[in-house]
Amino acid sequence: MTSAPDLAHSRTSVLRAVIVGGLLLAAELAAIGLVFKHGIDFYCLDNWPRLACRSASLSLVAIYCVAGALTLFFALRRSALAELLSDAGHSFQPLMANVFGCALAMVPVLFLAEGSGARWLIPSFLFWGTGMALMLGGLFSYLAPLWRWKAFLGTYGTTLAPLIAVAAATPWLSQLIQPLWNLEHIQDFTFSSVAWLVEAFGYAVEITPESKMIGSGDFIISVAPVCSGIEGMMLVTIFVSLYLWLFRSELRFPLAFILYPLGLAASVAFNVVRITALMIIGIEGNPELAVGGFHSHAGWLMFTIVALGVIALARAVPALRKPEVGTVGAAVSQAPFWSDPTVARILPFAVFMLTALLASTLSQTPAMHYPLRMLIVAAVVLPFLPVYRAFDWRLDPVALAGGAVIGLYWVLIPVAPAEVAPYGTLTGGFLVLWFLLRGFGTIVLVPLVEELFFRDYLETRLRLRPGLIWSLVAALVTAGIFAALHARWAEAFVAGLIFSYVARRRGRIGDAILAHAVANAIVFAVAAATGNLAMI
């Protein structure tokens, strides 16, 4: 009988082997791709037939596609994965074949050069094919012995074969159907819809369908392919996928997949509204606002509205959610809206981000409206105070120290002052009020709103399994998203990791909020004292 310590050790060894194998393969494929694309003086199309160049490039992509397909398969068949990898890392000898295979795949670097022509075409493909076979074979042998692979394929081979075949063929299929995935169709629809909508509002505009130009007087825009809304559609697809994954235990499938077409349709419609509004703002005599502010931020504003709409729809339509059943079989009623702890963690942050997008979209000096944003956020936070009072708010020396460290390195790293004061043309009492509300928002509201969302909600959701590995993954992903929302992203990434440690150290989100507040208080005090508000 296997003891609990032995079982835990076995699981740790398997996890370590999987991580080593995954990182090794990712590093090898990245190295091969970078070396042959950017590390040698050899432009494929000038030396080889187009088909050979395309095959060389797409073969590497095919490996990524197969890896993705296998990941999806094992995510749905976890028991099969656990059984297959129960002996992972049994021997490091197969990795020698893997490394040798990587070296073989690199051999063409020695003879591929600009002007060498096609004489090295066949040898190159032989080295690449043999090298890749040894790389993958060695890695697979490291993850599971041959007899386990035979048993696994005997059970799942008929399912895996078509899955792998389709995944491997995906890069070539995408090339074949590329004419169907033509932005021109979406571009035509967007252009026609914008032209019709602008004219429906009573504006006389000049329309040139051939060049997709539309305008009036001196204000003319081009509805280019990048304006067709494809970026928003991709963002919506990614967001819906993430939402379905995070809330998969609460949603009813396959009906929940209807969020994809609904989200995409909303994205296309909002993109038409965005460009129409841009046109009207420019025609009405504000071309700088239309192109500088509205055009830059309205897309994110529309995406935020669509994302919030998807969440609201998923929560509001009972048919999309699984019924919550209590121990006696009766449906469990949801908490009132203003007492819902999940809403208390998400809604203030959503409003905080939405007001930022609105300010950036509608004003060329968005920072001047920061106090108004904080008043709106405070109005949303206020009803949730009973929820927040239930937190453990005791002072923690480690939280204070962590916040002080963040605040000090934030102000010690030099930042150039902004060319334009963030408070715009405000003077006198309005300027004093601006500073007071800016400080209140920076020190009190922002730490509360951001930590509740990032460290308390998002990081907890991303920690899919207990253990150190999942905790680190969740902290890194959360810190990365947190950093992406800050202009000083490197400093923010480190701060996010410190906040995660502080929050998890005693399991109290109040500690992370305290650390964040201390850091922001130091930064705001130094910024206000020196007049360099760009450091906030």
Secondary structure as GFF3:
##gff-version 3
##sequence-region A 1 536
A	DSSP	alpha_helix	4	34	.	.	.	ID=ss1
A	DSSP	pi_helix	35	39	.	.	.	ID=ss2
A	DSSP	three_ten_helix	44	46	.	.	.	ID=ss3
A	DSSP	alpha_helix	50	76	.	.	.	ID=ss4
A	DSSP	alpha_helix	78	84	.	.	.	ID=ss5
A	DSSP	alpha_helix	93	106	.	.	.	ID=ss6
A	DSSP	three_ten_helix	107	110	.	.	.	ID=ss7
A	DSSP	alpha_helix	121	143	.	.	.	ID=ss8
A	DSSP	alpha_helix	146	176	.	.	.	ID=ss9
A	DSSP	alpha_helix	183	200	.	.	.	ID=ss10
A	DSSP	beta_strand	206	208	.	.	.	ID=ss11
A	DSSP	beta_strand	213	216	.	.	.	ID=ss12
A	DSSP	beta_strand	219	222	.	.	.	ID=ss13
A	DSSP	three_ten_helix	225	227	.	.	.	ID=ss14
A	DSSP	alpha_helix	230	246	.	.	.	ID=ss15
A	DSSP	three_ten_helix	255	258	.	.	.	ID=ss16
A	DSSP	alpha_helix	259	283	.	.	.	ID=ss17
A	DSSP	alpha_helix	287	288	.	.	.	ID=ss18
A	DSSP	pi_helix	289	294	.	.	.	ID=ss19
A	DSSP	alpha_helix	295	316	.	.	.	ID=ss20
A	DSSP	three_ten_helix	318	320	.	.	.	ID=ss21
A	DSSP	three_ten_helix	337	339	.	.	.	ID=ss22
A	DSSP	alpha_helix	341	362	.	.	.	ID=ss23
A	DSSP	three_ten_helix	366	369	.	.	.	ID=ss24
A	DSSP	alpha_helix	370	381	.	.	.	ID=ss25
A	DSSP	three_ten_helix	382	384	.	.	.	ID=ss26
A	DSSP	alpha_helix	385	389	.	.	.	ID=ss27
A	DSSP	alpha_helix	397	412	.	.	.	ID=ss28
A	DSSP	alpha_helix	428	440	.	.	.	ID=ss29
A	DSSP	pi_helix	441	445	.	.	.	ID=ss30
A	DSSP	alpha_helix	446	451	.	.	.	ID=ss31
A	DSSP	pi_helix	452	458	.	.	.	ID=ss32
A	DSSP	alpha_helix	459	462	.	.	.	ID=ss33
A	DSSP	alpha_helix	468	484	.	.	.	ID=ss34
A	DSSP	alpha_helix	489	505	.	.	.	ID=ss35
A	DSSP	alpha_helix	509	530	.	.	.	ID=ss36
A	DSSP	three_ten_helix	533	535	.	.	.	ID=ss37
###
